[in-house]
Amino acid sequence: MLPVEEIDKFRITILALFFFTCTIYGQKIKSNSKKLETLDWKIMYCGRAEIGKKDPCSLYVKNETAYVIQGYRLDYYNQLVKIKSGKIGPYETSKLKTKTNEYWVFGDSLNNALGIFKTTSGTNNITIDDSNFKESVKLPKSIRDRSTIGTPSGGKILIEQQSYDVLHYDLKLEIFTERQYIKGNNTITAKVLKDLEDFVFDLDSLLTIENVYLKQNNRKIKLPVKTINGKHWCKLPTVSKKDRLIIIDIEYSGNPRIATHAPYKGGFSWNKTLDCQPWIATSCQIDGADVWLPCKDYQWDEADSVNLSFTVPKGLKAVSNGILTNKIENNNETTTYDWKVETPINNYNITLNIAPYAFIPDTYVGVTKDSLDLGYWVLPENLDKATEFYAHSKKYLKFLELHLGPYPFRKEKLGVVEVPFVAMEHQTIIAFGPNYSTKYPEYNSTLFHEISHEWFGNMVTALDWKDFWIQESLTGYMEALYEESLRGEQGYKEKVASFKRRLLNKNPLAPATMVNSRQIYSGDSYNKGAYLLHTLRYLMGKDNLLEVLRLMSYPDKNLELINDGGQCRFTSTDEFFSIVNRVSGQDFSWFKNVYFKNATLPKLSITENKEGVMLKWFTKSNMDFSMPLEIKTEEGVLKIHFIDGLAQLNFGMEEIVEIDPNKWILFEKIE
């Protein structure tokens, strides 16, 4: 039996829960609220939220049915977003936080849409009753849902896939936009590195393999296909010997995976323009290109060249990587666009974008004096704002070329295409959403970030996902440098501080063993690595760090003159620190071991003794940590050096104003 005082506490808790439940689930719609009426269903398929700042408002939703309903908000990518707090039980009323001029759709568990509404200022109310079911339609398939599990890329290597090197992809694909269906073939040309009995390739389970052929001596030999653990095995008629070329043609079709949170959980995004024409894009960085084309889904094997042929309904444009080599108007009300990539490309950078695009041409003369073709493919309704917005791209290019060397793909183009998600660094055809806003005048950090990826990610690619931080963190740090060029020290510090606010410290940035994309991908790949570049700036100086970034881009000055693919290469964490050591003349192995091979941050102990204050670094497994530390006192800032992780100060705790006042170092204090 509980003591009396515990029983009283229990009663109070029950009463509190009762009133809380009444407040949340039994709340009444305010009498002065505006009742929202259902709108035309066309808006659900072809509308989108306005971009820009909007005032908050209240939305009461009363469910007068015996069924659970779910709320979805339409974003400015023309995609419904599943709202976690939007689930409303039978005969319940819920208050949702929203903003004015937002579109909301409510649906049931069978994916029927029960109504679409637009909020206004003040207090709004919606009532869902049985009449909504009589007038329902099906929800769109492409609903943004963060909780949906994505597929991985890379990871464990099969000896059969390690035994061939992809030289070329030749992809031919027809897209049936209304059915959300694709049909075509990919011909893979590869060099045999080790005698090969089985050809193994990757393709998502949602797509159907119709036929696989070995093309040999002007013949097509049909191969049997067996699927084992998601990989497709084709027994070759005879052993393919080392150094021979092998050509495999894979015919396939189906409804490809829908991107539920593009580009982080990718596939096809099937969206609509404001006038209800198709607006479609692929994204697959973390999932790998096997979600929409047969390939070898490892980052460490890039095709040396790619041919891409896309057939789409007449009136639409298919925009992709490289150079447009042909456009064919077919007799069946379709158009075929042929694109050619003549430089190495990792599989997730291969992309397809479809819409009735308007084209904005431009040119740029860079540091090599070559004329670079710039091109921007935008939705017609955004043509005016996009024309003004993309003019700033030349400033980004000039800054990046100054610090990293020539734009890598000047033989082809720098293109940007408007897509129904935030952005992605697809090689020579960057995907960018319709958010034509600027952080500072003439500066959009997202577009700058994606253009930076043409150097780090596209030209210089992490050999394996375990070194993925290189692509994102070096790119993120370039943002900090650019903001420093715009707003000086304040701009730089504010950007660096934004990296620190989002740290997780759960997994090593660069683990020792090979991992797949889902195992490594996190915010730390972006933010922690970028902040640690800031720390390296403290240790080796800004000029030396800039030299490291330049050498990570072009380790040999002669590479800056090459644009035929020879400038592309793979890299690793070990190469990065080899360059750091060479430029600085120091050994930064301790820094790599503590911050990159280990997730836990170092800890600082501060204790008083008879001499003054003792500082001590603690690291996991007692790893060496030779990090000097700045201490601010009334007399100024001192840099303290440690011996074997210890430093003795000859003054008391009361004289310390601040530790690490310039926020150079990632560490935790031991209280």
N, C-alpha and C positions, 0 to 999 in steps of 0.2 A: 504493500500500500504506500502511496505517495504521501509525503509530509503535507500538512495543510498549506504551507506557503507554496509548495510545488503545484497543488491542485488549483490555487488561485491564479498562478502564472498560466496554467493550462487553460483555465476559463478565459482569461484575458486574451490569450493567443487565438482561441476559437472565435471569440467575438470579433477580433481584429480581422481574421480571415473572412468572416461572414460579411463584414462591412466592405472589405476589399473586393469580394466577389460581387456584391451588389453594385459597387461603384463601377467595376469593369464590365460585367456581363448583364447587369440589370439596369444600366443607366438609361435614362429617358432622353429622347431627342428634344432639344430645346425648342420652345414654342416659337422663338423668333428666327429659327433657322430657315434657310431656303431649300425647298425640295427640288432635287435634281431629276430631270426627266431623261429617259433613254434617248440616245442619239442614233444616227444612221450607222448601220453595221460597217459600212465602207471605211469609217474612220479607224475601226479596229485593225483593219488590214492595211490601210494606206496612209493613216495619219501618224503624227509624232509630236512629242512634247516640244514646246518652244525652248530655245537655248537662251540662257541668261538668268539673271537673278529674278526670283519671284517671291512675293510675300507669302508667309505661312497662313494657313487657314485650318478650320476644323471640319472633319467629315465624320458624321454619325451614320453607321450602316446598320439597319434593322433587318434581321433575317426572320421572316414570318413563315418559313417553311420548315419541314421536318428533316431537312438535309443540311449537311455542312457545306458552306460556300467558301470560296477562296478569292481574295482580291489580287489583282494584277495592275501594275502601273505601266502605262505606255511611255517609253523613254524617247529621247530624240534620235535614236537609231532606228525607229520604227519597230521596236521589239517590246513585247510584253515582258515585264519583270515580275517574277513571283515574289510577293512580299510576305516575309515570315510572320509578321503580326497581322496579316490580312485574313487569317483563318477564323471563320465565325461559325459557331455552333448553331444548332436548331433553336429557333425562338430566342435568339440572343441579339443584343445590340452592342456594337463595338465602336469605339472612337479611334479613328486613324489619323495620324499626323501626316499632313500633306501640304501642298502649296497651291496657290491660285493658278488657274488655267492648266491644270493637269488632267489627263484622261485616265479614268479608272474603268477596268473591266472586272466583272464578277462572274465566276464560273462554278460549276459543281464538280463532283468527283468523277463524273463520266466525261469531263472535258467539254461540256456544253457551256457556251457563253450566254449569260442571262441578261446582260445589259452593259452598255458602255455609257459613261457619264463624264461630264467636264465640270471641275470644281470652279467656284467663284470666290470672291473675297468674303470674309466673315465666317459664319457657321453654315454648313451644308448638311443635308440629310438625304439618304437613299433608303428606300424600302424595297426589299426583294420578297416577292410573294409567288404564289402558284402561277399567276399570269405570266411571269417572266419565263417560266418553263415552256409555255405554249408558243412563245415567240423567240425561242433560243436558236442559236446556230452553233456550229463547232468552233472551238477555240483554234487559233493558228497553232501549227505544230512547233514553231520555233519560239518557245518561251524561255526566257533567260532564267536559269535556276542554278545557283552556285552549288547546291548540294548534289547535283548529278556527278557521278564518278567519271573522270576522264580516262583515256587510254594512255599508256606510257610509250616512250620512244627510247631506243638504245638498250643499254643494260647487258645482260649475259650474252656472250658471243658464241654462236655455233661455228664449229670448224668449217662446215660447208659454206657458210656465208663469208668467213674469213678467207676462204680459198679463191675468191674471185674479186676483182676490182672493177667497179662500174665505170665505164668510159662514156656511155651516152644513153640518154633516154629519148625515145621518140613517141610522144604521147598524142593520140588522136581521140578526141572526145566530143560527143554530141550531148547537149544539155537540153532536156525537155523541162522547161521552167515551170509549167503549170502542174506537172506530175511530180516535180522535185526528183527527177530521175536522170541518171546518166548512163551512157552506153559508149563503149569504145575499146581501144587497145593501147597497150604500152609495150614498145619493143625495147628490150634492154640489151645493149651491147657491152660485153665485159671481157676482161682479160683474165685467163685462168692463172692463178698464182701457185696452185698446188693441185695435182691430179684430182679431177672432180668426177664423182659418180652420180651425185644428186645436185640438182640446182634448187636452191631454197630461196624463196622470196617472201615478202610481207604484203598482206592486203587485209583490210578490216573485214571482220566476220559478217558485217551487214551487206557486203557486196558479194555478188555471185561470180565465180570464175567459170566462164563458159567453155573456153578452150585454151590450152597452152601448147605452143609449137616450138620446136627447135628448127631454126632456119639454117640450112646447111646445103651447100652446093646447088643453089637455086631450087631447093626442095623445102617443103614444110613437113616436118615429122611430128605427128601429134604425140604429146607426152602425157603419161598418167599423172594425176595429182592426188596427193594424200596430205591431209591437214593434221598436223600434230602440234598441240599446245599453241595454236594460233599461227603457226608458220606453215607454209605450203611447200611440200617436197615433190619434186619432179624427177623421176628416175630417167637418167640419160640412156640412150640406146647403146652407147659405148662410152668408155672413160674418156673424158676430155682432158688432154694432156696439158701440162704446164706450158705457159707462154702462148697458148692458142687463144684465138678469139672465139667467143661463144655468143650467139644471138638467140634470144628467147622472146617470143611474141605472146603476150598474155591478153586474151579477150575477156572482157568483164562487163558487168552492168549492175544496176540496182538503185535503190534509194540510199544515198550515202548518209553517213552519220550527220545529224544536225548539231551545229555548234550551240551548246546550251549556255556558254559564258565565253564567247569569243573575245580575244584569241586564246585565252587561258585553258578553256575546254573547247576544242575546236572541231572542225568539220566544215559543212556548208552553212552559210547564213542565207536563208531565203527570205528576203524582205521586199518591200514595195516602196516606190517613190510616191510623192504626194498625188500624182495623177494615176496611181495604181499600175504602173509598169514595173516589171521585175527589177530588183536591185539585189544582186547576189554576189557573195564573196566567199573565198576559202581562207581558212587559217588553221594552222596545225603545228605550231612550234613545239609545244609540249607533247602533243599526240603523235607527231610524225606524219609524213605525207601518205603513209599507208591507209589513212582514213579516206583517201579519195583516189589514189593511184597505186598500182603495183610497183614496188620498189624494194631496195635494201635499206631498211629503216635504222640506219646507224649514222650518227653525225660524222664519224671518222671516214666515211667513204662518200665523197662528193662526185657526182657525175662531172666529167670534164667539159661536157657540152650537152645541150638539151634542145630538141625541137618540140614545139607545142602547137597543136592545131585544135581549135575550138569552133564547133558549129553551134550557132545560137539562132533563135527566131529573128526574122528580119526586123530591122529597126533598133536592135540592140547592138552594143559593141562589146567584144570580149577583149579585155586588156590584161596583158601578162608581162613576164620578164623579157629582157633583152630588146631585140629590134623586130618591128613588124615587117615581115618580108612579103606578105601577100594578103589580099582580101578578095574573096570569091563570093559573088552573089549566085546562090544556087537556085534551081528551078522550083524547089519545094518550099519557097517562102522562108528560107534560112540563109544565113551568111556565115562563111568560114573565115576565121582569122588565123594566120600562121605567124608564129613568133619564133625567134631563134636566139638562143643563149650560147655564146662562144667562149665563156669563161666558167671555171668551176663554180658549182652552186650546191649548197647543202639542200637536202630534200625538202626540209620544211619551208625553205624560201621560195619554192616553186608555187605559183599562185594563179588563180583565175578570178577575174572580176567582171561582172556583167551588169550593164544598165544602159539606158539611153544617154550615155555620157556626152557632155560638151567638152571640147578639148581646148586647152589654153597652151599654145606653144611659146617657147622662150629659148634663149641660148645664154651660155656663160663661158667666158674665157678665163681659164684658171692659171695656176702657177706655171704649168708646162706650156702655156700659150696655145694649147689645143682648144678647139671650140666644142663645148659640151652641149648636147641637146637636152633641154629641160622640157618636161611636158606634164601638164596637170589635167587629169580626167575627173570632171566634177558633175554632180547632178545639175541639170539645166536651171533649176530653181535657185541654185547657189552660185551661179556664174559670176555675178557682179562682186559679191563679197569675197569669193575665192580668188578672183583676179587680183584684187588689192592685197589679200592675205599672202598669197604665194610669192609676191614680189620680194618679200623679206628673205626668201630662201637663199638668195645669192649672198647675203651677209653671213648666213650660217656657213655656207660653203667656203667663203673667203677665210673665216676664222678657223675652220677645221683644216683647210689646206695649209694655213700658216703654221699650225701646231702639229699636224699629223702627216703632212705631205700630200701629194696630188690625190684628187678624187680617183678611186681605184678603177671605176668602170666607165671611163670616158669614151671608150671605144663603142659603148652601147648607148646609155642614157642615164639621166636621173629623172625618174618619173614619180608622181604621187597620184594615187587614185582614191576617190572618196568611197568609203565602205561603211557598212552598218555596225561598226564597233569602234573601239577607241583608236587603235593603231597597231601596226606591225611592220617590221623592217624588211619586207620581202625585197630581195635583191633587184635593184634598178627600178622597182615599182612599189614604192612604199605605200602601205595602206594607212589611210588617215580618215577618221570620222568627221562628221560635219560640224565640229566645234571650232568655228573660225574666230576664236577669242584670243586675246593676248594677255600674258602675265604682266609684262611691261610693254610700253609702246614698241611695236614692230618685233615682238618676241613671243613665240609660243614654245614652251619647253618640251611638249610632246613631239612636235614636228622636228625640233632640233635634235632630240634624243634619237629619233628614228633615222634621221640623216646621218648621225654619228655612227650608227650601226653599219653603214656601208664600209667603214674602216674596221670597227671591232664587232665581229659577228659574221659579216659577209666576206670581206677580204681576209681577215684574220679570224679563224674559227677555233674554238676550243676543241681539242682532239676528242675529248670525251665529256659527258655531262658532269663529271666530277670537277671539271675546271670551268664550269659554266659562268661562275662569278666574273671571269675575265671579260666576257662579252657585255654583261650588264653593268658591272661596276666601273669599268673604264669609260663606258658611255655615260653613265651617271655623273662621273667626276668631270667629264667634259662640260656638262651642264653647269657645274659649279664654277669652272673656269670662265665660261661664257658670261655668267651672271656677274662674276668679278669684273669682267671687261666692261659690263654695262653700268654697274652700280658700285664698283670699288670693293673695299674690304667688307662693307656691310652686306652687299649682295652675296658675296662669297660665304660669309659666316652664316647668314640666314639659310642658304641652301645646304650647307654642311650640317647645320643643326637639324634640318628636316630629315636627314639620313638617320641621325641618332634617335629620333623620336619613335622610329618604327622597327627597332632591333628585336630579334627573337632569341638568338643565341641558343638554338636547340640542336642544330647539327653543324658539323665542321663545314666551313666554306669550300674546302678542297679535300675531301676524304681520300684516304690512301687507296681504296679499292674502287673498281668501276661500278657505277650506279646508273639507274635509268632516270629519265627526265622527271618523273613524279617523285622520286626519292630525294632529289636535290633541289627541286624548284621551291623557292620561298622568297619572301621579301628580303632576306639577308643577302641573297645573290645580287640584289640591287644596292641595298643600303649599307650593309656592313662592310662589304668590299670597298665601296666608294668612300666611306668614312676612314677606312684604314689607309687609303691613298692620301687622305688629309694628314694622317699620322706620319706617313712616310715623308710628306713634305716638311713636317716638323723636324724629322731626324736627318734628312739629307738635303734640304733646301729646295725652294721652288724651281730654280733653274735645272737642278739635277733631275727632279721629278718630271719636268717637261721633256727632258732628254730621254727619260725612260719611256714615256708615252710615245714619243716620236720613233724610238727604236722598236717598240712593240708593234708599231704600224709598219715601218719599213726598216728592218734590221740592217739592210745594206743599201747604201745610197743609190746604187745602180738599179735597184728594184723600182725606184721612183719613176724611171723612164719607161717601164714596161707596162703595157695595158692589154696584153694578149692572154692573160690568165696566169702567167708566170709570177705575177705579184701576189697571188693568193697562196695562203699557207695555213697549216694548223699550228696551234700553240698549246702551252700548258702552264700550270702554276710554277713548275720548276724553271721553265724558260724565263718567265717573268722575273723571278728572283735572281736568276743568273744575270739578267740585264741590270737589275737594281744593284747587285754587288759590283758589277763591272763599272757602272757609272759612278757609284759612291765611293768605290775603293774600300768598302767595308763588307763584312760578312753578316747578312741579315737572316741567317738560318734560324736564329732564336725567335725572330719576329714571325717568320713563316710557321714555325712549330706551334707557337702559342696561339696565334690568331687565326691561322688557316687550317691547320691539321687538328685543331681542337675547338670545340664549341664554347667551352666555359671561359668567361672573361677572367683575367688576372684580378687578384684582390690586393688591396693595400691596407696594411695594418699601421695605425698611428698610436704610439704609446709614449708616455712621459717617463723619463728616468732622471738620475741625478745630473747627467750632462745636459739634458734638454729634452729633445723629442727624437724618438727612434722611428724610422720609416722602414717597412719591410714588405716586399712583394711576395705574394703566395700564388703559385700556379699549380695546375693539375699535374700530378706525378713529379712535382718539383722540377719542372722544366726551367732551363736558364731563361732569365728575362732581364735584359740589360737596358731597360727603359729609363732614361733620365726623366726627371719630373720638375716642372716649374712650381715654385711656391711664391705666392704674393705676400709681402709684408708691408708695413708702413713705409719702408725705405725703397720699395720697388719689387721687381720680380727676379728671383734667383732660380738658376737651373741647378738642380741637385742630381749628382751622379751616384749610382749605387755600386757597391762591391759585394758580389755574391748575394745580390738581392737585398742588401742592407744599406741604410744611410743614416748617419747620426747628425742631428742638427744641434748647434750649441746655443739654442734659444728656446724659450718655452712655448707652449701651445697657444698662450694668449697673444703671441706676436704674429701668429699665422692668420692672415686675412682671408686667403682663398688658396685652395690647392688646384693646380691645373687651370689657372684663370682664363687661358685662351682656348680651353676645351680641345686639346690636341689628342687626348688619349682615351681609349675605352677601358674602363676598369670599374670595379665595385669596391666600396669602402667596407672594411670590417669594423662594425660599430662596437 
